[in-house]
C-alpha cells in the first residue's frame, strides 16, 4: 500500500501540521509526498529529508503558486491512480482541496482524523470533540485530512528521499489569486507553538491583548483567542482556537478571561498542561484546567509578566 | 441570478450532546434542533445579495427527515423565496448530499450556491468543496466577504495566518465563515409570510442518486475526560507549580 501526502510549505520549509500528516501516513504504508507550487525546489528538498518519506513528487508550475483548489485538485486526481490513500493536514489548504479531490474520485472524505485503526478504519471527533466516532470506509481510495494535534510530527531531518518532477495538468482557469494579507508576527504559529496563551471576552477590548504580549515573549508562546473575542472584534479570526478555528495541543495552554464554552474546549483540551485565569470561579474552563487562578486578569497578567521576567 | 442555499438541521449549538450508552451515536431524541449556524450565515448573505439587487430568487434546500421542512421554514422566514426538501431517512453523508445538490443545481441553474463551511454535528467541512467538484465550478471556501461584479465573484477567505482574496468566475460555490455577516432574526410578520411560501418535496430516487453511505460508524465513544486540577492562590504559586511540578516553563 502506498500513500500520498500533500504537504503545506512556506519559504522552503515543510509546515509542522504536514509533518504530523506524514506521521499518520506512516501508519498506513509507504509514504510519498507531493510538493506543489512555483519555484519550490527548496521545499521539495526539505520534504525529501523527512524521515519515513520514500519519494517526493514535485509539481513546479505557476498554476500551483497559490494552492488554488481547482488546479490543485486536478493535479492530485491525476496522481491518484498509484495510491490507496491521499492525505493532507487539516489546514486551510488541506480543508479547501481534499474534499474536492474526494468528490472527483467518487470517495467520501474522512475529515480531521485523530487516530488510525487500520487501513479502512479511522477515529475522528464529531460534535466539537464531544464524541469520538470510529468510522470504516468502503471506498477504494481514501481521502483523508489529519488532525495535526493528534499525531506527533516526524522530525524535519533524517530522511533522504529522491525528488521526481511531475507534469502540471490542464485545469480550467475559473479562479485567480489576488492578494494575501497575512498577520506579521515574530511569534510561532498557533498550531506549532510549544506554549499558547489565549484571551477571551474577559479581555474587554483588542488593546488589552497587549497585556498578553510580555508573557508570550517570555515563554516563546503563540497568542490565540476564543471565538467570543473574535466575534467581539478584539482580534482577527486567525487567532481563533476552537471547533470553528484552530485545534491546538501545546505543552502549556494559558486561557485568560475565557469562560470555557464547549466550542473553545474542543480546540485546546488535548493540551498537556492547561492554566486558566478567570475572575469567575464557576467558569467551566476550571473544570479542564490543571492549574486555576481565580483572579482579575488586569492585575494577574502584569504580575505574571513580572514573575516570568524575574525568573 | 438565482441563489441556492442548502440548510442543515442539526442539534442546536447550545445543547451539550451525550453519547448513547450503546455506543451507536449521540442522543438526538427530544433534543432541540436548529439550523446549522454557518448555514444561517449563508441564508443571510443570500438575502443581502437579493436586497442589493444581485440575486433574483433564493431557494433553500434541506436534505434529510421530514422535520427538515422546519429548517427550510426558518430560511423562508429570513427571506428565502421557496424551499426544496429532499426527504430521506437514510444517513446522508456529504458525498451523497453533494450529488443530490448537484441534481438540484442542474435543474434550477443557480449562479451561486452558498453553504456553511461546516456542519456542527459531523464537523466534516466537505459538502461545499465536493459540490463544486461535481459541478465543475469554482469554489471560495471560508468566506468572510463577497462581492459580485458582473460574471465575477471576489471572495475574501479566512486562511491560516490571515486573509486571502481570490476572484472566481461564476457560477461558484461559496462556503461561509463566521465573520461574513451576522444573521438576522426573522420578524413575526415574516414568519407568518413564510408559512405561505412553497416547499417542494422530492426523494433521492427521483433525483437518480444512490445515497448508500460509504462510511460505516463502527462506534461512537465519549472523549477521554480531563480531570479538573487544583486552584492556586497567587501568581507566584502558579509560576512555581509550572516550574517545579508541571515542568513546562
Interface residues (C-beta under 8 A of the other chain):
Chain A: X66 X68 X69 X70 X73 X91 X92 X93 X95 X96 X97 X98 X99 X100 X101 X102 X103 X104 X106 X107 X108 X109 X110 X111 X112 X121 X124 X125 X126 X127 X128 X129 X130 X131 X132 X133 X134 X135 X136 X137 X138 X139 X172 X173 X174 X175 X176 X177 X178 X179 X180 X181 X182 X183 X189 X191 X195 X219 X227 X230 X231 X236 X237 X238 X240 X243 X244 X246 X251 X252 X262 X263 X269 X272 X273 X274 X275 X281 X286 X287 X288 X289 X290 X291 X292 X293 X294 X295 X300 X303 X304 X307 X308 X311
Chain B: X11 X13 X16 X17 X19 X26 X38 X93 X94 X95 X98 X117 X118 X120 X121 X122 X123 X124 X125 X126 X127 X128 X129 X130 X131 X132 X133 X134 X136 X137 X138 X139 X140 X141 X142 X144 X154 X157 X158 X159 X160 X161 X162 X163 X164 X165 X166 X167 X168 X169 X172 X177 X178 X179 X213 X214 X215 X216 X217 X218 X219 X220 X221 X222 X223 X226 X228 X229 X230 X231 X232 X234 X235 X236 X238 X239 X241 X242 X243 X246 X248 X249
